[in-house]
C-alpha cells in the first residue's frame, strides 16, 4: 500500500499516541507485563474474547500509563509499538470504533493482538 511499515518506523517517544489513547487494547499476555511494570496505576479493565481494553480510572483522554512519558515503555503493547504504522489518517479512537462496530474487524484486531504479542516476545 506504500505506507509506513513496522520495520520502517521508529518511535520518537513524543507521547502523541499516549495522549490520544484513552483506552488501549492489548492481549492478556501484554496486560500481564504492563500490570507488573506499573502495579499502582489505577485502571479500568474491560475483558474481550482474547483481549482486554485498559483505560484510566476516572476517564480521560490520555493512556493510564502516560505521565509526561510512557511509564511502561519497555513493555508497551504491540498496538503502541505499531502506532506510527497506522498512518496519518489512522487513530486509536478510529480503530477502537471500528472494532466496536464490526465482529469481522474485531476478529482481525484479535489476530493483530496475537501477532503483536509474538512481536513483543521477539523484541525481548
Secondary structure, 3 states (H helix, E strand, C coil): CCCCCCCCCCCCCCCHHHHHCCEEEECHHHHHHHHHHCCCCCEEEEEECCEEEEEECCCCCCCCCECCCECCHHHCCHHHHCHHHHCCCCCHHHHHHHHHHCHHHHHHHHHHHHHHHHHHHHHC
